[in-house]
Amino acid sequence: MDSVNDYIKWEIIFIIFCVSTLGMYILYGFAKSQGWITGDVVNILIGAAVDLGYVGGAIGSTLGCLITCRAGVSMLSEDIKQARNVIILAALPITQTMYGAIFAIFISTTVMPKAAVIKPMAAMGIFGVGIIAFILELFSAWWQGVVCAQAISLLSKTNGQITTSSLVLAAYLEFMGILGMVFGIAISSLLIMV
């Protein structure tokens, strides 16, 4: 059964990567039609930063939700009265996809139009920021899913009393995802002024 689940997990990751890459090409075509594209290296690095921020959140949220939903199904088979708590805890890892999307929208609407005047070293910095956003969003959502899954598995034992404490603990990991988005936007804003 685990090999089937691993196959499904990697298939979902592959589909997300393909869809986000297609989105990057569409965004690249739009930027080119608007005359924003001048230097190949600069645009490739900025486009990759857009893709990395979003894909990190999407993959992390997928893994986090996979883990929490598996725990949720087990809990609901034992105690259907915990459905509300399971739904709340299982949905938490989804937010990192939103943070990655906000980062990607910022880069594509604020940084890409200025690609003609961005120096290659600044573009490399923006690409580095994209890698950092990728890592923070990915691991934030993934490990938040692990924390929430553990909480879900203990709902029946604690009669649902663990939900509030678990939300606070999961918020620590959520904060890492928020920092990835905020610092990514702030540092990218500084780099386009260089």
C-alpha positions as CSV (number, residue, x, y, z in Angstrom):
1,M,0.0,0.0,0.0
2,D,2.9,2.4,0.8
3,S,4.3,2.0,-2.7
4,V,1.0,3.0,-4.2
5,N,0.8,6.0,-1.9
6,D,4.4,7.0,-2.8
7,Y,3.6,6.7,-6.5
8,I,0.5,8.9,-6.1
9,K,2.5,11.4,-4.0
10,W,5.2,11.7,-6.7
11,E,2.6,11.8,-9.5
12,I,1.0,14.8,-7.7
13,I,4.3,16.5,-7.4
14,F,5.1,16.0,-11.1
15,I,1.7,17.3,-12.1
16,I,2.1,20.4,-10.0
17,F,5.6,21.0,-11.4
18,C,4.3,20.6,-15.0
19,V,1.4,23.0,-14.4
20,S,3.6,25.6,-12.8
21,T,6.1,25.3,-15.6
22,L,3.4,25.8,-18.1
23,G,2.3,28.8,-16.1
24,M,5.8,30.2,-16.2
25,Y,5.9,29.8,-20.0
26,I,2.5,31.6,-20.4
27,L,3.8,34.4,-18.1
28,Y,7.0,34.5,-20.1
29,G,5.0,34.8,-23.4
30,F,2.8,37.6,-21.8
31,A,5.9,39.5,-20.6
32,K,7.5,39.1,-24.0
33,S,4.4,40.5,-25.8
34,Q,4.5,43.5,-23.4
35,G,8.1,44.2,-24.3
36,W,9.3,43.5,-20.8
37,I,11.8,40.8,-22.0
38,T,15.2,42.1,-23.0
39,G,18.0,40.0,-21.5
40,D,17.8,36.3,-21.6
41,V,19.7,35.5,-18.4
42,V,17.9,38.1,-16.3
43,N,14.5,36.9,-17.5
44,I,15.3,33.3,-17.0
45,L,16.5,33.9,-13.4
46,I,13.4,36.1,-12.5
47,G,11.0,33.6,-14.2
48,A,12.6,30.8,-12.2
49,A,12.2,32.8,-9.0
50,V,8.5,33.1,-9.8
51,D,8.2,29.4,-10.3
52,L,10.2,28.4,-7.3
53,G,8.2,30.4,-4.8
54,Y,4.9,29.0,-6.0
55,V,6.1,25.4,-6.5
56,G,7.6,25.2,-3.0
57,G,4.3,26.1,-1.5
58,A,2.3,23.8,-3.8
59,I,4.5,20.8,-3.2
60,G,4.7,21.4,0.6
61,S,0.9,21.9,0.8
62,T,0.4,18.7,-1.2
63,L,2.6,16.7,1.1
64,G,1.3,18.3,4.3
65,C,-2.3,17.7,3.3
66,L,-1.6,14.1,2.2
67,I,-0.2,13.4,5.7
68,T,-3.0,15.1,7.5
69,C,-5.8,13.6,5.4
70,R,-4.4,10.1,5.9
71,A,-4.5,10.7,9.6
72,G,-7.9,12.3,9.3
73,V,-9.4,9.3,7.6
74,S,-8.1,7.0,10.3
75,M,-9.5,9.3,13.1
76,L,-12.9,9.6,11.4
77,S,-13.2,5.8,11.2
78,E,-12.7,5.7,15.0
79,D,-14.6,8.8,16.1
80,I,-16.9,10.6,13.7
81,K,-17.6,13.3,16.4
82,Q,-14.1,14.7,15.8
83,A,-14.9,15.6,12.2
84,R,-14.8,19.4,12.9
85,N,-11.4,19.2,14.5
86,V,-10.1,16.9,11.8
87,I,-11.2,19.3,9.1
88,I,-9.6,22.3,10.8
89,L,-6.3,20.5,11.4
90,A,-6.1,18.9,8.0
91,A,-6.6,22.2,6.1
92,L,-3.7,24.1,7.8
93,P,-0.9,23.1,5.3
94,I,-2.9,24.6,2.4
95,T,-2.0,28.2,3.3
96,Q,1.7,27.9,2.1
97,T,0.4,27.5,-1.4
98,M,-1.2,30.9,-1.0
99,Y,2.0,32.5,0.4
100,G,4.0,31.1,-2.6
101,A,1.4,32.4,-5.0
102,I,1.5,35.9,-3.4
103,F,5.3,35.8,-3.8
104,A,5.0,34.7,-7.4
105,I,2.5,37.4,-8.2
106,F,4.6,40.1,-6.6
107,I,7.7,39.0,-8.6
108,S,5.8,38.7,-11.9
109,T,4.0,42.1,-11.5
110,T,6.6,44.2,-9.8
111,V,10.0,42.7,-10.7
112,M,9.4,41.3,-14.2
113,P,8.3,44.6,-15.8
114,K,11.6,46.1,-14.7
115,A,13.7,43.3,-16.2
116,A,15.2,45.6,-18.8
117,V,17.0,47.6,-16.1
118,I,17.9,44.8,-13.6
119,K,21.5,43.8,-13.6
120,P,22.4,40.1,-13.9
121,M,23.8,40.0,-10.4
122,A,20.6,41.4,-9.0
123,A,18.7,38.8,-11.0
124,M,20.8,36.1,-9.4
125,G,19.9,37.5,-6.0
126,I,16.2,37.4,-6.9
127,F,16.7,33.8,-8.0
128,G,18.4,33.1,-4.7
129,V,15.4,34.6,-2.9
130,G,13.2,32.3,-4.9
131,I,15.2,29.3,-3.7
132,I,14.8,30.5,-0.1
133,A,11.1,31.0,-0.6
134,F,10.9,27.5,-2.1
135,I,12.6,25.9,0.8
136,L,10.7,27.8,3.5
137,E,7.3,27.2,1.9
138,L,8.0,23.5,1.2
139,F,9.2,22.5,4.6
140,S,6.8,24.8,6.5
141,A,3.8,23.1,4.9
142,W,5.3,19.6,5.0
143,W,6.2,19.7,8.7
144,Q,3.1,21.5,9.6
145,G,1.3,18.5,8.1
146,V,3.3,16.2,10.3
147,V,2.4,18.2,13.4
148,C,-1.3,18.3,12.5
149,A,-1.4,14.6,11.7
150,Q,0.0,13.8,15.1
151,A,-2.6,16.0,16.7
152,I,-5.3,14.4,14.6
153,S,-4.2,10.9,15.8
154,L,-4.6,12.0,19.4
155,L,-8.1,13.7,19.1
156,S,-10.0,10.6,20.2
157,K,-7.7,10.0,23.1
158,T,-8.0,13.6,24.4
159,N,-11.6,14.0,23.5
160,G,-10.7,16.9,21.1
161,Q,-9.1,18.9,23.9
162,I,-5.7,18.9,22.0
163,T,-7.0,20.9,19.1
164,T,-6.3,24.4,20.4
165,S,-2.8,23.6,21.7
166,S,-2.0,21.9,18.4
167,L,-3.2,24.9,16.4
168,V,-0.7,27.0,18.4
169,L,2.1,24.6,17.7
170,A,1.2,24.4,14.0
171,A,1.3,28.2,13.9
172,Y,5.0,28.2,14.7
173,L,5.6,26.4,11.4
174,E,3.0,28.6,9.7
175,F,5.1,31.6,10.7
176,M,8.1,30.2,8.8
177,G,6.0,30.2,5.6
178,I,4.9,33.8,6.3
179,L,8.5,34.8,6.8
180,G,9.4,33.2,3.5
181,M,6.9,35.3,1.7
182,V,7.5,38.5,3.5
183,F,11.3,38.4,3.3
184,G,11.1,37.2,-0.3
185,I,9.1,40.3,-1.2
186,A,11.2,42.6,0.9
187,I,14.6,41.4,-0.4
188,S,13.3,41.3,-4.0
189,S,12.1,44.9,-3.7
190,L,15.6,45.9,-2.5
191,L,17.3,44.0,-5.3
192,I,15.4,45.7,-8.1
193,M,16.8,49.1,-6.8
194,V,20.4,47.9,-7.1
